[in-house]
Amino acid sequence: MFNQDSQDPSKVNLLHLSGAPLVPYEEVLDLSLDYIWKMMHCQSIRIYLHHYLQPTEADPATEKLRVNEEIKSLLKQRRFRWKTLKNETETGMRIEQLEGLNLEFKEQTKQETAFIYRRGLSKEDFMRHTLSIELTSRLVDGKTGS
């Protein structure tokens, strides 16, 4: 689940990501990021990692708020960097925000070419064949016609 940031349309917030049990999480992440980069035409993606109570390694009976390190590592491999950490005192929740910048799909952030990519095309598709259209107008029975 994701949305385009209403305050800054060049940012997309990735709010939730899950997949079928047999599908590796890494594949789901890559497909999701690829779709967002190519179709949302954003300059950055923000991901919110929630910390959950988990047993500590030193004392499994003691729980501590921790992030899923496996997911965080996957995001870091994809050039996502730490942005902020928010501790909510009312709920006791901790949310870490990571942000990845669009480094590969810059052409798709330009307004004049974004429509090409929404249709699954590339710029080269428009350069393959030239198309010439000639419009003429002639006078027929005192009326203008084509």
C-alpha positions in Angstrom: 0.0 0.0 0.0 1.4 3.4 -1.0 0.3 6.9 -1.6 1.6 10.0 -3.2 2.5 12.6 -0.6 -0.2 15.4 -0.7 2.3 18.0 0.6 5.0 17.1 -1.9 3.8 15.1 -5.0 7.5 14.2 -5.9 7.5 11.9 -2.9 5.7 8.5 -2.5 5.0 7.0 1.0 5.2 3.2 1.1 3.0 2.3 4.0 2.6 -1.4 3.8 4.3 -4.2 1.9 3.5 -7.9 2.2 3.4 -11.0 -0.1 2.3 -14.6 -0.2 4.2 -16.8 2.2 6.1 -18.7 -0.5 7.3 -15.6 -2.3 10.6 -14.2 -1.1 10.1 -10.8 0.5 13.1 -9.4 -1.5 11.2 -10.1 -4.8 8.0 -8.4 -3.5 10.1 -5.4 -2.5 11.9 -5.2 -5.8 8.7 -5.4 -7.8 7.0 -2.8 -5.7 9.9 -0.3 -5.9 10.2 -0.9 -9.6 6.5 -0.2 -10.1 6.6 3.0 -8.0 9.8 4.3 -9.7 8.4 3.7 -13.1 4.7 4.6 -12.7 4.6 7.3 -10.0 7.3 9.5 -11.4 8.5 10.5 -8.0 11.9 11.7 -6.9 11.9 9.8 -3.6 10.2 7.0 -1.7 9.7 7.1 2.1 9.3 3.9 4.0 8.1 3.7 7.6 9.5 0.8 9.6 7.6 0.1 12.8 9.6 -1.2 15.8 8.0 -4.0 17.7 8.6 -5.6 21.1 11.0 -8.5 20.6 13.0 -10.6 23.0 16.6 -9.4 23.6 19.5 -11.7 22.8 21.0 -11.3 26.3 17.7 -12.1 28.1 14.9 -13.7 26.0 12.5 -13.0 28.9 13.0 -9.3 28.4 11.4 -7.5 25.4 12.7 -4.4 23.7 11.4 -2.2 20.8 13.3 -3.3 17.7 13.0 -3.0 14.0 13.1 -6.0 11.6 16.8 -5.9 10.7 16.4 -8.2 7.7 14.0 -5.7 6.1 16.1 -2.7 7.0 19.1 -4.4 5.5 17.3 -5.1 2.2 16.3 -1.4 2.1 19.9 -0.3 2.7 21.1 -2.5 -0.1 18.7 -0.5 -2.3 20.2 2.8 -1.2 17.5 3.8 1.3 19.0 5.9 4.1 17.8 6.8 7.6 15.7 10.0 7.7 14.0 10.2 11.1 13.0 8.3 14.2 9.7 9.0 15.9 8.8 7.9 19.4 5.1 8.1 20.1 4.6 8.5 23.9 0.9 7.9 23.9 1.1 4.5 22.1 4.6 3.5 23.0 5.3 3.0 19.3 8.6 3.8 17.5 8.6 4.4 13.8 11.8 4.7 11.8 11.6 6.5 8.4 14.0 5.6 5.6 14.1 7.4 2.3 15.4 6.4 -1.1 16.2 8.8 -3.9 15.3 8.2 -7.6 18.8 7.7 -9.1 17.9 5.5 -12.0 14.6 6.8 -13.5 15.3 10.6 -13.7 13.8 10.8 -17.2 10.4 9.6 -15.8 10.2 12.5 -13.4 10.0 15.1 -16.2 6.5 16.2 -16.9 7.0 16.2 -20.7 8.1 12.6 -20.9 6.3 11.0 -18.0 3.3 9.9 -20.1 5.5 7.7 -22.2 6.5 5.5 -19.3 2.9 5.3 -17.9 2.0 3.5 -21.1 4.9 1.0 -20.8 6.8 2.6 -23.6 10.3 4.1 -23.8 11.5 7.2 -25.6 13.1 4.9 -28.3 9.6 3.7 -29.2 8.7 7.1 -30.5 12.0 7.5 -32.5 11.7 4.2 -34.5 9.4 5.4 -37.4 8.5 8.8 -38.5 4.9 9.7 -39.2 3.9 12.6 -41.5 0.4 13.9 -41.5 -0.8 16.4 -44.2 -4.0 18.2 -43.7 -5.6 20.1 -46.6 -8.7 22.2 -46.9 -10.6 22.8 -50.1 -13.7 24.8 -51.2 -16.7 22.6 -52.1 -20.0 24.1 -53.2 -19.1 27.3 -51.5 -18.4 25.6 -48.2 -15.1 24.8 -46.6 -14.4 21.0 -46.5 -11.6 18.5 -46.2 
